[in-house]
């Protein structure tokens, strides 16, 4: 978690959850795993989450950790920011309980001054979570955070939450982007990084509602 970051497309990072596992070739040489296995290996939020193998390559162990003491950090940031959510994890990792996701979305609901950038390599779970309309659970968690009996009705999907998926080649683009397009979101985005092979979005774009209309 940092109020400043060197990532050029965001202003800050927020890591209420840390830890992950490899899901595709794009996960190799993961910067988050490298940090967790080296410079941050003794930090309570990273300890034991990643290890260096015999070749000196860092890999996550599969454990995920909820850093609840960081959960309310965006509530303390009054100046509007672009915030990269779970920069050292995947919010929609299969081992992350829905209750944790509810709490993260609750904070995002309570911080309309910020734009939250959610990026996942598991858009199928993101689609399932959002399409199941978790508003009641999210509002309940928001009420607990703010000590409210009832949370005011929020606009849905949250206008300050940008949902994205990461792709690294044509195969991952063809698999992941359709899940993203079928997910309720105020704004959807794709991160083509690391670029391990060519990726042509033309066919996917042609299938989108309104494709070909003048901008």
Secondary structure, 3 states (H helix, E strand, C coil): CECCCCCCCCCEEECCEEECCCCCHHHCCCHHHHHHHCCCCCCCCCCCCEEECCCCCEEECCCCEECHHHCCHHHHCCCCCEEEECCCECCCCCCCCHHHHHHHHHHHHHCCCCEEEEEECCHHHHHHHHHCCCHHHHHHHHHHHHCCCCCCCCCCCCCCEEEEEEECCHHHHHHHHHHHHCCCCCEEEEEECCCCCCCCCHHHHHCCCCCCCCC
